[in-house]
C-alpha cells in the first residue's frame, strides 16, 4: 500500500512525453504495487510483485516507474531498480547478439561492486565458466533467484556473468548489515565455490555499453521520487495556521531543488533517447549529482522545518528519511565531482 496521499502520474515526465502504451504499462505496475500489502517492508511480497514487472518500452517510462514506486516506498524502488536494470542489460546483450536464455519468473540483482580484501574470479574450465571467491555488496542475495555479477578473468579485466543464486555452491552471508535505513534490503557478501555462470559479453562490455549510463540515472530517478513526499510534508506544514515565513522558505528551497533535479532528469532522458553515445557517462554523472544534492537539500529542509516529531512519531516519514539517507550514498559525493571535473578538464565537456 502507499504510505501517503494519492500521487499524480506521470510523476517525473509530462504525459505528452510518454506514449499511451508506455503509460498504460506503468499504470498497471503501479496498481499492482498499490495492491501489495506491506510494499517495501515485506521483502517476499515485494519481490513477488517486482518479479512480475517487465521492462518498460521506453527509458522515460522506466524512470517514471522507478520514481513513482520510490514515492510510494523507497525500499520497494530499491528492490525493483536492479531487477529492471538486469532486464535492460540482458535486452541490450540480446540486441548485440549475446542472448542469454533466462527464466521469465526470475528475480534479478546486479552485483558489480568491489571491496577491499574480496575478489570474485571467473575461470574457464573446458568451456564452462565457474566462479570462485567472494563478492561484496550483494543486495538481497538470499532472496533473489539470479544475478548479473562481475568477476575478474585476469589481473586487469572484469567480465559480466549470469549466476543462479540458488546454486548450492553460492552462499549468501546474512551480514554484517546494521543499517537503520533500508534495513530489510540486506547488502552483504556472497561466497562462491565453483558455481557455473554464463558469460554476458566480453571483458569490459558491461562498462562500455551505452546502457551503463542509463542504469546509473535510473537510480537517481529513485532518489528523486523518494524525496517527493517530503516536499508534500513541507507544503502541508506551510499551509497550517501556525506556519510562518520560515516554513515557506524551507518549502521553497525544497521545491526549487526538486524542480531543478526533475529538469536534469528529463533533459538527460531526452539526450539518451536520441541514441547519441557521446559524453553519456559525463551527462549521467552530472544528472546523478544534481539529484543527489537535491535530495540532501530536501532531507535537511524537512528536518529544519518539521523538527523531531515526524522523525520520532511518524513511522512512514521516519523510514522514508532513513531509507533515502542510505540509498543516496550510492552517490560518491566529492569523488563523483572529482571525476566530473577530470572529464571536463580533459575536454569532455559537452552540455
Secondary structure, DSSP 8 states (H G I E B T S, - for coil): --SSS---SSSSS-GGGS-HHHHHHHHHHHHHHHTSTTTTTSHHHHHHHHTT----SSHHHHHHHHHHHHHH-HHHHHHHHHHHHHHHHHHHHHHTT------TT--EEEE---BTTB-EEEEEETTEEEEEEEEEEEETTTT-SEEEEEEESSSS-EEEEEEETTSTTEEE---S---STTTTS-EEEEEEEEEEEEE-SSTTHHHHSTHHHHHHHHHHHHHHHHHHHHHHHHHHHHHSTT--HHHHHHHHHHHHHHHHHHHHHHHHHHHHHTT--TTHHHHHHHHHHHHHHHHHHHHHHHHHHHTTHHHHH-HHHHHHHHHHHHHGGGS-THHHHHHHHHHHHTT----
